[in-house]
């Protein structure tokens, strides 16, 4: 267990950041699931810019790796383009 005042504060800060990061990561996964489960091309094209900006923001905040964001954007793009 932490003995120093600064290390106790650091633990509190880390717990707070972890909760926020979990929220953003879960929101991203839900948005991915929504866009991948849609069968309407028009609806998917409306969701695509929001999804891309969300992935960019999460990569910028280092919640997900930038290459993971690129891979997800690419796979979602392929899915949207394959819809009729």
PDB file of N, CA, C and O in Angstrom:
ATOM      1  N   UNK A   1       0.843  -1.183   0.000  1.00  0.00           N
ATOM      2  CA  UNK A   1       0.000   0.000   0.000  1.00  0.00           C
ATOM      3  C   UNK A   1       0.882   1.239   0.000  1.00  0.00           C
ATOM      4  O   UNK A   1       2.006   1.211   0.501  1.00  0.00           O
ATOM      5  N   UNK A   2       0.372   2.316  -0.558  1.00  0.00           N
ATOM      6  CA  UNK A   2       1.136   3.554  -0.677  1.00  0.00           C
ATOM      7  C   UNK A   2       1.357   4.186   0.690  1.00  0.00           C
ATOM      8  O   UNK A   2       0.466   4.200   1.540  1.00  0.00           O
ATOM      9  N   UNK A   3       2.548   4.699   0.879  1.00  0.00           N
ATOM     10  CA  UNK A   3       2.875   5.351   2.145  1.00  0.00           C
ATOM     11  C   UNK A   3       2.994   6.856   2.016  1.00  0.00           C
ATOM     12  O   UNK A   3       2.809   7.572   3.000  1.00  0.00           O
ATOM     13  N   UNK A   4       3.293   7.346   0.844  1.00  0.00           N
ATOM     14  CA  UNK A   4       3.497   8.776   0.656  1.00  0.00           C
ATOM     15  C   UNK A   4       2.209   9.445   0.208  1.00  0.00           C
ATOM     16  O   UNK A   4       1.360   8.852  -0.458  1.00  0.00           O
ATOM     17  N   UNK A   5       2.102  10.708   0.603  1.00  0.00           N
ATOM     18  CA  UNK A   5       0.923  11.479   0.254  1.00  0.00           C
ATOM     19  C   UNK A   5       0.767  11.590  -1.267  1.00  0.00           C
ATOM     20  O   UNK A   5      -0.341  11.485  -1.794  1.00  0.00           O
ATOM     21  N   UNK A   6       1.878  11.802  -1.957  1.00  0.00           N
ATOM     22  CA  UNK A   6       1.827  11.974  -3.408  1.00  0.00           C
ATOM     23  C   UNK A   6       1.432  10.677  -4.108  1.00  0.00           C
ATOM     24  O   UNK A   6       0.726  10.710  -5.116  1.00  0.00           O
ATOM     25  N   UNK A   7       1.879   9.542  -3.586  1.00  0.00           N
ATOM     26  CA  UNK A   7       1.515   8.273  -4.225  1.00  0.00           C
ATOM     27  C   UNK A   7       0.048   7.943  -3.987  1.00  0.00           C
ATOM     28  O   UNK A   7      -0.587   7.327  -4.844  1.00  0.00           O
ATOM     29  N   UNK A   8      -0.501   8.335  -2.849  1.00  0.00           N
ATOM     30  CA  UNK A   8      -1.934   8.139  -2.601  1.00  0.00           C
ATOM     31  C   UNK A   8      -2.760   8.994  -3.561  1.00  0.00           C
ATOM     32  O   UNK A   8      -3.773   8.543  -4.096  1.00  0.00           O
ATOM     33  N   UNK A   9      -2.312  10.240  -3.773  1.00  0.00           N
ATOM     34  CA  UNK A   9      -2.998  11.118  -4.712  1.00  0.00           C
ATOM     35  C   UNK A   9      -2.919  10.541  -6.121  1.00  0.00           C
ATOM     36  O   UNK A   9      -3.891  10.581  -6.875  1.00  0.00           O
ATOM     37  N   UNK A  10      -1.750  10.005  -6.465  1.00  0.00           N
ATOM     38  CA  UNK A  10      -1.552   9.427  -7.786  1.00  0.00           C
ATOM     39  C   UNK A  10      -2.516   8.260  -8.002  1.00  0.00           C
ATOM     40  O   UNK A  10      -3.058   8.111  -9.097  1.00  0.00           O
ATOM     41  N   UNK A  11      -2.734   7.448  -7.002  1.00  0.00           N
ATOM     42  CA  UNK A  11      -3.657   6.313  -7.088  1.00  0.00           C
ATOM     43  C   UNK A  11      -5.082   6.819  -7.334  1.00  0.00           C
ATOM     44  O   UNK A  11      -5.813   6.263  -8.153  1.00  0.00           O
ATOM     45  N   UNK A  12      -5.470   7.888  -6.611  1.00  0.00           N
ATOM     46  CA  UNK A  12      -6.801   8.459  -6.800  1.00  0.00           C
ATOM     47  C   UNK A  12      -6.960   9.002  -8.215  1.00  0.00           C
ATOM     48  O   UNK A  12      -7.994   8.791  -8.848  1.00  0.00           O
ATOM     49  N   UNK A  13      -5.952   9.694  -8.709  1.00  0.00           N
ATOM     50  CA  UNK A  13      -6.009  10.253 -10.060  1.00  0.00           C
ATOM     51  C   UNK A  13      -6.111   9.152 -11.107  1.00  0.00           C
ATOM     52  O   UNK A  13      -6.871   9.266 -12.069  1.00  0.00           O
ATOM     53  N   UNK A  14      -5.344   8.092 -10.914  1.00  0.00           N
ATOM     54  CA  UNK A  14      -5.349   6.981 -11.866  1.00  0.00           C
ATOM     55  C   UNK A  14      -6.711   6.315 -11.912  1.00  0.00           C
ATOM     56  O   UNK A  14      -7.200   5.983 -12.992  1.00  0.00           O
ATOM     57  N   UNK A  15      -7.334   6.113 -10.753  1.00  0.00           N
ATOM     58  CA  UNK A  15      -8.662   5.492 -10.707  1.00  0.00           C
ATOM     59  C   UNK A  15      -9.683   6.356 -11.455  1.00  0.00           C
ATOM     60  O   UNK A  15     -10.518   5.831 -12.192  1.00  0.00           O
ATOM     61  N   UNK A  16      -9.618   7.668 -11.267  1.00  0.00           N
ATOM     62  CA  UNK A  16     -10.544   8.577 -11.940  1.00  0.00           C
ATOM     63  C   UNK A  16     -10.353   8.524 -13.450  1.00  0.00           C
ATOM     64  O   UNK A  16     -11.323   8.455 -14.205  1.00  0.00           O
ATOM     65  N   UNK A  17      -9.093   8.558 -13.883  1.00  0.00           N
ATOM     66  CA  UNK A  17      -8.812   8.513 -15.324  1.00  0.00           C
ATOM     67  C   UNK A  17      -9.244   7.181 -15.913  1.00  0.00           C
ATOM     68  O   UNK A  17      -9.770   7.140 -17.026  1.00  0.00           O
ATOM     69  N   UNK A  18      -9.030   6.090 -15.185  1.00  0.00           N
ATOM     70  CA  UNK A  18      -9.428   4.774 -15.677  1.00  0.00           C
ATOM     71  C   UNK A  18     -10.932   4.690 -15.896  1.00  0.00           C
ATOM     72  O   UNK A  18     -11.383   4.111 -16.884  1.00  0.00           O
ATOM     73  N   UNK A  19     -11.710   5.261 -14.984  1.00  0.00           N
ATOM     74  CA  UNK A  19     -13.169   5.251 -15.138  1.00  0.00           C
ATOM     75  C   UNK A  19     -13.586   6.004 -16.394  1.00  0.00           C
ATOM     76  O   UNK A  19     -14.431   5.533 -17.154  1.00  0.00           O
ATOM     77  N   UNK A  20     -12.996   7.167 -16.609  1.00  0.00           N
ATOM     78  CA  UNK A  20     -13.320   7.943 -17.807  1.00  0.00           C
ATOM     79  C   UNK A  20     -12.917   7.225 -19.069  1.00  0.00           C
ATOM     80  O   UNK A  20     -13.668   7.207 -20.044  1.00  0.00           O
ATOM     81  N   UNK A  21     -11.734   6.629 -19.064  1.00  0.00           N
ATOM     82  CA  UNK A  21     -11.251   5.912 -20.242  1.00  0.00           C
ATOM     83  C   UNK A  21     -12.134   4.708 -20.553  1.00  0.00           C
ATOM     84  O   UNK A  21     -12.399   4.416 -21.719  1.00  0.00           O
ATOM     85  N   UNK A  22     -12.590   4.009 -19.516  1.00  0.00           N
ATOM     86  CA  UNK A  22     -13.500   2.880 -19.724  1.00  0.00           C
ATOM     87  C   UNK A  22     -14.793   3.340 -20.374  1.00  0.00           C
ATOM     88  O   UNK A  22     -15.318   2.672 -21.264  1.00  0.00           O
ATOM     89  N   UNK A  23     -15.308   4.481 -19.931  1.00  0.00           N
ATOM     90  CA  UNK A  23     -16.541   5.028 -20.495  1.00  0.00           C
ATOM     91  C   UNK A  23     -16.365   5.315 -21.981  1.00  0.00           C
ATOM     92  O   UNK A  23     -17.194   4.912 -22.797  1.00  0.00           O
ATOM     93  N   UNK A  24     -15.283   6.013 -22.334  1.00  0.00           N
ATOM     94  CA  UNK A  24     -15.058   6.367 -23.735  1.00  0.00           C
ATOM     95  C   UNK A  24     -14.822   5.134 -24.600  1.00  0.00           C
ATOM     96  O   UNK A  24     -15.304   5.073 -25.731  1.00  0.00           O
ATOM     97  N   UNK A  25     -14.091   4.158 -24.085  1.00  0.00           N
ATOM     98  CA  UNK A  25     -13.823   2.939 -24.846  1.00  0.00           C
ATOM     99  C   UNK A  25     -15.115   2.154 -25.061  1.00  0.00           C
ATOM    100  O   UNK A  25     -15.339   1.620 -26.148  1.00  0.00           O
ATOM    101  N   UNK A  26     -15.965   2.079 -24.042  1.00  0.00           N
ATOM    102  CA  UNK A  26     -17.230   1.355 -24.158  1.00  0.00           C
ATOM    103  C   UNK A  26     -18.153   2.068 -25.146  1.00  0.00           C
ATOM    104  O   UNK A  26     -18.830   1.416 -25.941  1.00  0.00           O
ATOM    105  N   UNK A  27     -18.183   3.401 -25.100  1.00  0.00           N
ATOM    106  CA  UNK A  27     -18.990   4.171 -26.031  1.00  0.00           C
ATOM    107  C   UNK A  27     -18.545   3.906 -27.461  1.00  0.00           C
ATOM    108  O   UNK A  27     -19.372   3.763 -28.362  1.00  0.00           O
ATOM    109  N   UNK A  28     -17.223   3.842 -27.664  1.00  0.00           N
ATOM    110  CA  UNK A  28     -16.681   3.565 -28.994  1.00  0.00           C
ATOM    111  C   UNK A  28     -17.103   2.177 -29.466  1.00  0.00           C
ATOM    112  O   UNK A  28     -17.515   2.012 -30.614  1.00  0.00           O
ATOM    113  N   UNK A  29     -17.005   1.190 -28.597  1.00  0.00           N
ATOM    114  CA  UNK A  29     -17.392  -0.178 -28.981  1.00  0.00           C
ATOM    115  C   UNK A  29     -18.871  -0.252 -29.337  1.00  0.00           C
ATOM    116  O   UNK A  29     -19.243  -0.943 -30.286  1.00  0.00           O
ATOM    117  N   UNK A  30     -19.715   0.449 -28.590  1.00  0.00           N
ATOM    118  CA  UNK A  30     -21.149   0.459 -28.902  1.00  0.00           C
ATOM    119  C   UNK A  30     -21.416   1.128 -30.241  1.00  0.00           C
ATOM    120  O   UNK A  30     -22.248   0.660 -31.019  1.00  0.00           O
ATOM    121  N   UNK A  31     -20.711   2.222 -30.511  1.00  0.00           N
ATOM    122  CA  UNK A  31     -20.892   2.918 -31.793  1.00  0.00           C
ATOM    123  C   UNK A  31     -20.424   2.030 -32.945  1.00  0.00           C
ATOM    124  O   UNK A  31     -21.052   2.004 -34.003  1.00  0.00           O
ATOM    125  N   UNK A  32     -19.326   1.305 -32.744  1.00  0.00           N
ATOM    126  CA  UNK A  32     -18.843   0.377 -33.771  1.00  0.00           C
ATOM    127  C   UNK A  32     -19.871  -0.714 -34.039  1.00  0.00           C
ATOM    128  O   UNK A  32     -20.135  -1.076 -35.186  1.00  0.00           O
ATOM    129  N   UNK A  33     -20.448  -1.233 -32.951  1.00  0.00           N
ATOM    130  CA  UNK A  33     -21.448  -2.281 -33.102  1.00  0.00           C
ATOM    131  C   UNK A  33     -22.659  -1.767 -33.874  1.00  0.00           C
ATOM    132  O   UNK A  33     -23.207  -2.470 -34.723  1.00  0.00           O
ATOM    133  N   UNK A  34     -23.073  -0.537 -33.576  1.00  0.00           N
ATOM    134  CA  UNK A  34     -24.221   0.060 -34.268  1.00  0.00           C
ATOM    135  C   UNK A  34     -23.963   0.214 -35.761  1.00  0.00           C
ATOM    136  O   UNK A  34     -24.813  -0.131 -36.583  1.00  0.00           O
ATOM    137  N   UNK A  35     -22.795   0.730 -36.109  1.00  0.00           N
ATOM    138  CA  UNK A  35     -22.511   0.985 -37.520  1.00  0.00           C
ATOM    139  C   UNK A  35     -22.287  -0.321 -38.286  1.00  0.00           C
ATOM    140  O   UNK A  35     -22.596  -0.406 -39.475  1.00  0.00           O
ATOM    141  N   UNK A  36     -21.755  -1.326 -37.613  1.00  0.00           N
ATOM    142  CA  UNK A  36     -21.526  -2.613 -38.286  1.00  0.00           C
ATOM    143  C   UNK A  36     -22.814  -3.413 -38.429  1.00  0.00           C
ATOM    144  O   UNK A  36     -22.935  -4.233 -39.339  1.00  0.00           O
ATOM    145  N   UNK A  37     -23.777  -3.184 -37.542  1.00  0.00           N
ATOM    146  CA  UNK A  37     -25.017  -3.960 -37.603  1.00  0.00           C
ATOM    147  C   UNK A  37     -26.042  -3.339 -38.550  1.00  0.00           C
ATOM    148  O   UNK A  37     -27.042  -3.978 -38.876  1.00  0.00           O
ATOM    149  N   UNK A  38     -25.810  -2.110 -38.992  1.00  0.00           N
ATOM    150  CA  UNK A  38     -26.767  -1.466 -39.882  1.00  0.00           C
ATOM    151  C   UNK A  38     -26.686  -2.069 -41.288  1.00  0.00           C
ATOM    152  O   UNK A  38     -25.615  -2.458 -41.754  1.00  0.00           O
ATOM    153  N   UNK A  39     -27.830  -2.134 -41.938  1.00  0.00           N
ATOM    154  CA  UNK A  39     -27.869  -2.679 -43.295  1.00  0.00           C
ATOM    155  C   UNK A  39     -28.195  -1.598 -44.322  1.00  0.00           C
ATOM    156  O   UNK A  39     -28.133  -1.842 -45.527  1.00  0.00           O
ATOM    157  N   UNK A  40     -28.540  -0.413 -43.847  1.00  0.00           N
ATOM    158  CA  UNK A  40     -28.867   0.699 -44.735  1.00  0.00           C
ATOM    159  C   UNK A  40     -27.602   1.511 -45.017  1.00  0.00           C
ATOM    160  O   UNK A  40     -26.940   1.995 -44.098  1.00  0.00           O
ATOM    161  N   UNK A  41     -27.285   1.649 -46.290  1.00  0.00           N
ATOM    162  CA  UNK A  41     -26.082   2.398 -46.668  1.00  0.00           C
ATOM    163  C   UNK A  41     -26.210   3.873 -46.292  1.00  0.00           C
ATOM    164  O   UNK A  41     -25.241   4.488 -45.847  1.00  0.00           O
ATOM    165  N   UNK A  42     -27.403   4.438 -46.471  1.00  0.00           N
ATOM    166  CA  UNK A  42     -27.611   5.851 -46.154  1.00  0.00           C
ATOM    167  C   UNK A  42     -27.378   6.115 -44.667  1.00  0.00           C
ATOM    168  O   UNK A  42     -26.712   7.082 -44.296  1.00  0.00           O
ATOM    169  N   UNK A  43     -27.928   5.255 -43.828  1.00  0.00           N
ATOM    170  CA  UNK A  43     -27.767   5.398 -42.383  1.00  0.00           C
ATOM    171  C   UNK A  43     -26.297   5.237 -41.981  1.00  0.00           C
ATOM    172  O   UNK A  43     -25.789   5.976 -41.139  1.00  0.00           O
ATOM    173  N   UNK A  44     -25.628   4.264 -42.593  1.00  0.00           N
ATOM    174  CA  UNK A  44     -24.226   4.021 -42.283  1.00  0.00           C
ATOM    175  C   UNK A  44     -23.354   5.200 -42.695  1.00  0.00           C
ATOM    176  O   UNK A  44     -22.404   5.549 -41.995  1.00  0.00           O
ATOM    177  N   UNK A  45     -23.677   5.816 -43.833  1.00  0.00           N
ATOM    178  CA  UNK A  45     -22.901   6.971 -44.290  1.00  0.00           C
ATOM    179  C   UNK A  45     -23.097   8.175 -43.376  1.00  0.00           C
ATOM    180  O   UNK A  45     -22.208   9.020 -43.269  1.00  0.00           O
ATOM    181  N   UNK A  46     -24.245   8.265 -42.721  1.00  0.00           N
ATOM    182  CA  UNK A  46     -24.472   9.341 -41.760  1.00  0.00           C
ATOM    183  C   UNK A  46     -23.675   9.107 -40.484  1.00  0.00           C
ATOM    184  O   UNK A  46     -23.187  10.056 -39.871  1.00  0.00           O
ATOM    185  N   UNK A  47     -23.540   7.840 -40.081  1.00  0.00           N
ATOM    186  CA  UNK A  47     -22.818   7.517 -38.853  1.00  0.00           C
ATOM    187  C   UNK A  47     -21.302   7.543 -39.034  1.00  0.00           C
ATOM    188  O   UNK A  47     -20.563   7.729 -38.067  1.00  0.00           O
ATOM    189  N   UNK A  48     -20.839   7.356 -40.268  1.00  0.00           N
ATOM    190  CA  UNK A  48     -19.405   7.211 -40.530  1.00  0.00           C
ATOM    191  C   UNK A  48     -18.567   8.419 -40.098  1.00  0.00           C
ATOM    192  O   UNK A  48     -17.551   8.210 -39.435  1.00  0.00           O
ATOM    193  N   UNK A  49     -18.920   9.661 -40.425  1.00  0.00           N
ATOM    194  CA  UNK A  49     -18.081  10.786 -39.984  1.00  0.00           C
ATOM    195  C   UNK A  49     -18.008  10.918 -38.460  1.00  0.00           C
ATOM    196  O   UNK A  49     -16.965  11.272 -37.911  1.00  0.00           O
ATOM    197  N   UNK A  50     -19.122  10.630 -37.786  1.00  0.00           N
ATOM    198  CA  UNK A  50     -19.128  10.687 -36.320  1.00  0.00           C
ATOM    199  C   UNK A  50     -18.197   9.618 -35.745  1.00  0.00           C
ATOM    200  O   UNK A  50     -17.465   9.862 -34.786  1.00  0.00           O
ATOM    201  N   UNK A  51     -18.241   8.435 -36.349  1.00  0.00           N
ATOM    202  CA  UNK A  51     -17.391   7.334 -35.902  1.00  0.00           C
ATOM    203  C   UNK A  51     -15.913   7.675 -36.101  1.00  0.00           C
ATOM    204  O   UNK A  51     -15.091   7.453 -35.213  1.00  0.00           O
ATOM    205  N   UNK A  52     -15.589   8.216 -37.272  1.00  0.00           N
ATOM    206  CA  UNK A  52     -14.206   8.562 -37.568  1.00  0.00           C
ATOM    207  C   UNK A  52     -13.674   9.633 -36.621  1.00  0.00           C
ATOM    208  O   UNK A  52     -12.538   9.545 -36.156  1.00  0.00           O
ATOM    209  N   UNK A  53     -14.489  10.637 -36.338  1.00  0.00           N
ATOM    210  CA  UNK A  53     -14.030  11.692 -35.433  1.00  0.00           C
ATOM    211  C   UNK A  53     -13.870  11.156 -34.013  1.00  0.00           C
ATOM    212  O   UNK A  53     -12.961  11.569 -33.293  1.00  0.00           O
ATOM    213  N   UNK A  54     -14.751  10.235 -33.607  1.00  0.00           N
ATOM    214  CA  UNK A  54     -14.634   9.640 -32.285  1.00  0.00           C
ATOM    215  C   UNK A  54     -13.334   8.849 -32.163  1.00  0.00           C
ATOM    216  O   UNK A  54     -12.627   8.946 -31.160  1.00  0.00           O
ATOM    217  N   UNK A  55     -13.030   8.068 -33.194  1.00  0.00           N
ATOM    218  CA  UNK A  55     -11.793   7.284 -33.177  1.00  0.00           C
ATOM    219  C   UNK A  55     -10.568   8.192 -33.153  1.00  0.00           C
ATOM    220  O   UNK A  55      -9.599   7.911 -32.448  1.00  0.00           O
ATOM    221  N   UNK A  56     -10.608   9.276 -33.917  1.00  0.00           N
ATOM    222  CA  UNK A  56      -9.485  10.218 -33.926  1.00  0.00           C
ATOM    223  C   UNK A  56      -9.287  10.860 -32.556  1.00  0.00           C
ATOM    224  O   UNK A  56      -8.158  11.009 -32.087  1.00  0.00           O
ATOM    225  N   UNK A  57     -10.390  11.234 -31.922  1.00  0.00           N
ATOM    226  CA  UNK A  57     -10.294  11.845 -30.595  1.00  0.00           C
ATOM    227  C   UNK A  57      -9.720  10.876 -29.575  1.00  0.00           C
ATOM    228  O   UNK A  57      -8.879  11.254 -28.760  1.00  0.00           O
ATOM    229  N   UNK A  58     -10.173   9.617 -29.618  1.00  0.00           N
ATOM    230  CA  UNK A  58      -9.675   8.632 -28.667  1.00  0.00           C
ATOM    231  C   UNK A  58      -8.200   8.337 -28.891  1.00  0.00           C
ATOM    232  O   UNK A  58      -7.455   8.114 -27.937  1.00  0.00           O
ATOM    233  N   UNK A  59      -7.780   8.337 -30.142  1.00  0.00           N
ATOM    234  CA  UNK A  59      -6.361   8.122 -30.442  1.00  0.00           C
ATOM    235  C   UNK A  59      -5.537   9.317 -29.971  1.00  0.00           C
ATOM    236  O   UNK A  59      -4.427   9.149 -29.464  1.00  0.00           O
ATOM    237  N   UNK A  60      -6.078  10.519 -30.139  1.00  0.00           N
ATOM    238  CA  UNK A  60      -5.365  11.722 -29.717  1.00  0.00           C
ATOM    239  C   UNK A  60      -5.191  11.745 -28.198  1.00  0.00           C
ATOM    240  O   UNK A  60      -4.151  12.168 -27.694  1.00  0.00           O
ATOM    241  N   UNK A  61      -6.215  11.286 -27.474  1.00  0.00           N
ATOM    242  CA  UNK A  61      -6.154  11.244 -26.014  1.00  0.00           C
ATOM    243  C   UNK A  61      -5.395  10.023 -25.503  1.00  0.00           C
ATOM    244  O   UNK A  61      -5.234   9.855 -24.294  1.00  0.00           O
ATOM    245  N   UNK A  62      -4.929   9.177 -26.410  1.00  0.00           N
ATOM    246  CA  UNK A  62      -4.180   7.964 -26.082  1.00  0.00           C
ATOM    247  C   UNK A  62      -5.019   6.936 -25.317  1.00  0.00           C
ATOM    248  O   UNK A  62      -4.487   6.151 -24.532  1.00  0.00           O
ATOM    249  N   UNK A  63      -6.332   6.949 -25.553  1.00  0.00           N
ATOM    250  CA  UNK A  63      -7.193   5.930 -24.955  1.00  0.00           C
ATOM    251  C   UNK A  63      -7.067   4.653 -25.771  1.00  0.00           C
ATOM    252  O   UNK A  63      -7.063   3.552 -25.220  1.00  0.00           O
ATOM    253  N   UNK A  64      -6.961   4.808 -27.097  1.00  0.00           N
ATOM    254  CA  UNK A  64      -6.627   3.677 -27.967  1.00  0.00           C
ATOM    255  C   UNK A  64      -5.406   4.072 -28.785  1.00  0.00           C
ATOM    256  O   UNK A  64      -5.116   5.258 -28.945  1.00  0.00           O
ATOM    257  N   UNK A  65      -4.705   3.098 -29.292  1.00  0.00           N
ATOM    258  CA  UNK A  65      -3.510   3.361 -30.095  1.00  0.00           C
ATOM    259  C   UNK A  65      -3.917   3.954 -31.437  1.00  0.00           C
ATOM    260  O   UNK A  65      -4.980   3.638 -31.971  1.00  0.00           O
ATOM    261  N   UNK A  66      -3.072   4.803 -31.970  1.00  0.00           N
ATOM    262  CA  UNK A  66      -3.414   5.480 -33.232  1.00  0.00           C
ATOM    263  C   UNK A  66      -3.549   4.486 -34.377  1.00  0.00           C
ATOM    264  O   UNK A  66      -4.371   4.684 -35.272  1.00  0.00           O
ATOM    265  N   UNK A  67      -2.748   3.415 -34.361  1.00  0.00           N
ATOM    266  CA  UNK A  67      -2.845   2.421 -35.430  1.00  0.00           C
ATOM    267  C   UNK A  67      -4.128   1.594 -35.295  1.00  0.00           C
ATOM    268  O   UNK A  67      -4.705   1.171 -36.296  1.00  0.00           O
ATOM    269  N   UNK A  68      -4.565   1.370 -34.067  1.00  0.00           N
ATOM    270  CA  UNK A  68      -5.839   0.674 -33.872  1.00  0.00           C
ATOM    271  C   UNK A  68      -6.977   1.526 -34.420  1.00  0.00           C
ATOM    272  O   UNK A  68      -7.905   1.007 -35.040  1.00  0.00           O
ATOM    273  N   UNK A  69      -6.904   2.840 -34.189  1.00  0.00           N
ATOM    274  CA  UNK A  69      -7.925   3.741 -34.719  1.00  0.00           C
ATOM    275  C   UNK A  69      -7.939   3.680 -36.247  1.00  0.00           C
ATOM    276  O   UNK A  69      -9.006   3.642 -36.861  1.00  0.00           O
ATOM    277  N   UNK A  70      -6.755   3.670 -36.855  1.00  0.00           N
ATOM    278  CA  UNK A  70      -6.671   3.597 -38.316  1.00  0.00           C
ATOM    279  C   UNK A  70      -7.250   2.288 -38.827  1.00  0.00           C
ATOM    280  O   UNK A  70      -7.980   2.273 -39.818  1.00  0.00           O
ATOM    281  N   UNK A  71      -6.928   1.193 -38.156  1.00  0.00           N
ATOM    282  CA  UNK A  71      -7.447  -0.115 -38.575  1.00  0.00           C
ATOM    283  C   UNK A  71      -8.964  -0.176 -38.451  1.00  0.00           C
ATOM    284  O   UNK A  71      -9.638  -0.712 -39.331  1.00  0.00           O
ATOM    285  N   UNK A  72      -9.500   0.368 -37.372  1.00  0.00           N
ATOM    286  CA  UNK A  72     -10.951   0.362 -37.179  1.00  0.00           C
ATOM    287  C   UNK A  72     -11.635   1.234 -38.224  1.00  0.00           C
ATOM    288  O   UNK A  72     -12.665   0.845 -38.775  1.00  0.00           O
ATOM    289  N   UNK A  73     -11.071   2.411 -38.503  1.00  0.00           N
ATOM    290  CA  UNK A  73     -11.649   3.294 -39.512  1.00  0.00           C
ATOM    291  C   UNK A  73     -11.660   2.613 -40.869  1.00  0.00           C
ATOM    292  O   UNK A  73     -12.631   2.720 -41.619  1.00  0.00           O
ATOM    293  N   UNK A  74     -10.587   1.918 -41.181  1.00  0.00           N
ATOM    294  CA  UNK A  74     -10.485   1.232 -42.464  1.00  0.00           C
ATOM    295  C   UNK A  74     -11.519   0.121 -42.582  1.00  0.00           C
ATOM    296  O   UNK A  74     -12.180  -0.012 -43.612  1.00  0.00           O
ATOM    297  N   UNK A  75     -11.660  -0.681 -41.520  1.00  0.00           N
ATOM    298  CA  UNK A  75     -12.601  -1.805 -41.587  1.00  0.00           C
ATOM    299  C   UNK A  75     -14.044  -1.312 -41.655  1.00  0.00           C
ATOM    300  O   UNK A  75     -14.866  -1.906 -42.352  1.00  0.00           O
ATOM    301  N   UNK A  76     -14.358  -0.237 -40.943  1.00  0.00           N
ATOM    302  CA  UNK A  76     -15.710   0.317 -40.984  1.00  0.00           C
ATOM    303  C   UNK A  76     -15.977   0.910 -42.364  1.00  0.00           C
ATOM    304  O   UNK A  76     -17.077   0.775 -42.901  1.00  0.00           O
ATOM    305  N   UNK A  77     -14.962   1.572 -42.937  1.00  0.00           N
ATOM    306  CA  UNK A  77     -15.084   2.111 -44.285  1.00  0.00           C
ATOM    307  C   UNK A  77     -15.409   1.016 -45.295  1.00  0.00           C
ATOM    308  O   UNK A  77     -16.280   1.181 -46.149  1.00  0.00           O
ATOM    309  N   UNK A  78     -14.702  -0.096 -45.188  1.00  0.00           N
ATOM    310  CA  UNK A  78     -14.940  -1.230 -46.092  1.00  0.00           C
ATOM    311  C   UNK A  78     -16.363  -1.750 -45.938  1.00  0.00           C
ATOM    312  O   UNK A  78     -17.028  -2.073 -46.923  1.00  0.00           O
ATOM    313  N   UNK A  79     -16.822  -1.828 -44.696  1.00  0.00           N
ATOM    314  CA  UNK A  79     -18.181  -2.308 -44.442  1.00  0.00           C
ATOM    315  C   UNK A  79     -19.216  -1.382 -45.070  1.00  0.00           C
ATOM    316  O   UNK A  79     -20.160  -1.842 -45.712  1.00  0.00           O
ATOM    317  N   UNK A  80     -19.037  -0.080 -44.884  1.00  0.00           N
ATOM    318  CA  UNK A  80     -19.998   0.891 -45.413  1.00  0.00           C
ATOM    319  C   UNK A  80     -19.997   0.837 -46.941  1.00  0.00           C
ATOM    320  O   UNK A  80     -21.062   0.911 -47.555  1.00  0.00           O
ATOM    321  N   UNK A  81     -18.831   0.711 -47.562  1.00  0.00           N
ATOM    322  CA  UNK A  81     -18.749   0.662 -49.010  1.00  0.00           C
ATOM    323  C   UNK A  81     -19.338  -0.627 -49.575  1.00  0.00           C
ATOM    324  O   UNK A  81     -19.774  -0.649 -50.726  1.00  0.00           O
ATOM    325  N   UNK A  82     -19.356  -1.696 -48.788  1.00  0.00           N
ATOM    326  CA  UNK A  82     -19.904  -2.958 -49.267  1.00  0.00           C
ATOM    327  C   UNK A  82     -21.427  -3.016 -49.211  1.00  0.00           C
ATOM    328  O   UNK A  82     -22.041  -3.887 -49.827  1.00  0.00           O
ATOM    329  N   UNK A  83     -22.040  -2.081 -48.466  1.00  0.00           N
ATOM    330  CA  UNK A  83     -23.503  -2.062 -48.357  1.00  0.00           C
ATOM    331  C   UNK A  83     -24.127  -1.594 -49.662  1.00  0.00           C
ATOM    332  O   UNK A  83     -23.523  -0.859 -50.442  1.00  0.00           O
ATOM    333  N   UNK A  84     -25.370  -2.051 -49.873  1.00  0.00           N
ATOM    334  CA  UNK A  84     -26.093  -1.661 -51.090  1.00  0.00           C
ATOM    335  C   UNK A  84     -27.209  -0.700 -50.766  1.00  0.00           C
ATOM    336  O   UNK A  84     -27.928  -0.262 -51.665  1.00  0.00           O
TER     337      UNK A  84
END
